[in-house]
Amino acid sequence: MAQLLPLQDVLQQLLRHVPCLPAEQKPLQEAVGRVLAQAVLADRDIPPWTKSMMDGYAVRSQDLRPDTPWYRKNRWQLRVVGELTAGGVATAALEPGTTLKIMTGAPLPPGADAVAMIEQVEEVTPEGRTEPEFAVLSSRLAPGENVLPQGSVVRRGEQVLPRGWVVRPQDVGLLAEVGAVQVAVAPCPRVGVLATGDELVPPEEQPGPGQIRNSNGPMLAALARSASARPEPLGIARDCGEDLARRIARGLECDLLLLSGGVSKGTRDLVPAALRRCGVEELVHGVALKPGKPLWVGVYRREERPRLVFGLPGNPMSTLVCFELFVRPVLRRMQGQTEPGPHFQQAELAAEFRHRGGRTTLYPARLEWKQGRWQVTPLRWQGSADIQVLSQSNALARFEAHRQHWPAGSCVPVLPLPGGSTAGAATEPDTPLPGGVCDQGEC
């Protein structure tokens, strides 16, 4: 293995080889979970008119003064000139001393600037009539009360969702409101996922002596889906040059290829040589990172656009760390994002922490919002093969190689994991969510 590359240099080198895939138009209902390739602008004001926020009576607030002729015995008696429901439009301006019965969402008639809630109004209905003749109010209204002005939510031409936004179900209503029935979304890159190793069996099988279930393959597929990509499982390649080459060839038809295992220095670590024989040019082999040191990355240039190929270390923790630090940002760049990450945030250590080793280390951790600030607790783990700790973590805490001791309260960079939960903690508004000591030797 060549000299280990500094962590900060690896991603910069990889991103130079990442093509931005062309955007595609999708119907609104198919856009959920996709990344917007273009900002969406409002085609009209929201609301498109000044509207009533309540069922009640539209009034001119200036009519509700004690010096008006309709003020009697500490009350205002206004003549009702009609009713307006949602979908209707007033045909005439409201005259002094009159009011219009109005329903929620209906546009205010010209001249009106406030709405009295129906619960605050006494209706006077003469005998034999079904509609009130007068509305009696006992308190004044300020201009704009119970009214939503035209364009107060969004102005025509204003950006409602930015480029790079992942469309959620709650965004669909907003997009529909501004007429965005077709939206430009970043493509879902096709990600080939290939696990390697004679010891692996599919998860549905019972392992025999010396065998383990393939956990990295399903995890990588799930991680790819969380990055708005489309995983294409390629099965398990045996530690055999022919089987590796055949499955790698299939994977090179995808936009990105991920292999798990077989990239270190063992006698069965055949992946780098197999990739080179398939025409993949090596870019990176070895990163000053723990876990994830054996990472291998290459580029395949024989098609219309280059394709990156990742040879990820076989241990689950290494696989996860390398995906979050390198693969996810690459997928974001392929989808047109100009700042692909990884996006660390600062958090305080909940307790004293000691770290040893000569490489930058990422620890599985719990990130929680407590006492008005983010606090992080590194979890005790048993090295890169400790798969259970991954389910207990919602973030990765980063500790640099040049330092070994962090007192409680020290600020450290933290990378939230997708789908992370901060259960039991109050969440800081407008702050992104995610979502022990390793005593082992080489991870």
Order of alpha helices (4+ residues) and beta strands (2+ residues): alpha-beta-beta-beta-beta-beta-beta-beta-beta-beta-beta-beta-beta-alpha-beta-beta-beta-beta-alpha-beta-alpha-beta-alpha-beta-beta-beta-beta-alpha-alpha-beta-beta-beta-beta-alpha-beta-beta-beta
